[in-house]
Amino acid sequence: MDGNVLFALGLTLLAGLATGIGSLLAFVTKRTNTKFLSLSLGFSAGVMIYVSLVEIFVKAKVALVDELGEKPGYWATIGGFFLGILVIALIDKLLPKTTNPHEVKGVEDMEKTPSNDEYTKLMRMGIFTALAVGIHNFPEGIATFMSAMQDPNLGIAIAFAIAIHNIPEGIAVAIPLYYATGNRKKAFKWSFISGLSEPVGALIAYLLLMPFLNGIMFGVVFAAVAGIMVFISLDELLPAAQKYDETHYSIYGLVAGMAVMAVSLVLFI
């Protein structure tokens, strides 16, 4: 396993384990900083949308056009893009609504005291939310890994954006488990474990995709990565940012994320 692969796997691991940061925030802070969360989630969405449409989609198109020709290559890129959207949309559709890992929760929810008959339901909800986060983060791990393998600087930007959006997921896992058990360590453990599916996704991408990676495979996978990240941004990050928002912080964050990504593409990538 060469250095590039280890670097890409390491980035994916760090991005996934940001769920643990969310659970720690739930335990060490008294109130949710809604302005910061809204700004951060908007920033993450801006980074992911801009880099997907301006950089990743274009690189996928270049690879497929080189392999298949102008028109077939463009059609293949479009197909890969919407295939990625379809995959992540199906995952979202199959997840139970009651365990939606992107349901907005605040640290203040930690102070609520459930009745005795709610404890079992809360424990079940927390574990299923952890599983839902794990399932959902699996394709994100593939996206981060493939991006980092193609371009390390691009991988860093995507890993950073995904790490930000994993923080509220960690809160969503930790809160019901803490309700049910009163055990901070157990709640943190499940939140931490739920993030491990991202490096697992990266490892599977390495084992299953890398041996067969040619120009066509790379182009289709990269186009699908762009679709996955656009869908995550529009379906999850921006709605969550708007729910936390008090004024226009989510939009300010979105524009800032696009601007930072645009500048970094010129200067570093």
Secondary structure by P-SEA (a helix, b strand, c coil): ccaaaaaaaaaaaaaaaaaaaaaaaaccccccaaaaaaaaaaaaaaaaaaaaaccaaaaaaaaaaacccaaaaaaaaaaaaaaaaaaaaaaaaacccccccccccccccccccccccaaaaaaaaaaaaaaaaaaaaaaaaaaaaaaaaacaaaaaaaaaaaaaaaaaaaaaacaaaaaacccaaaaaaaaaaaaaaaaaaaaaaaacccccccaaaaaaaaaaaaaaaaaaaaccaaaaaaaaccccaaaaaaaaaaaaaaaaaaccc
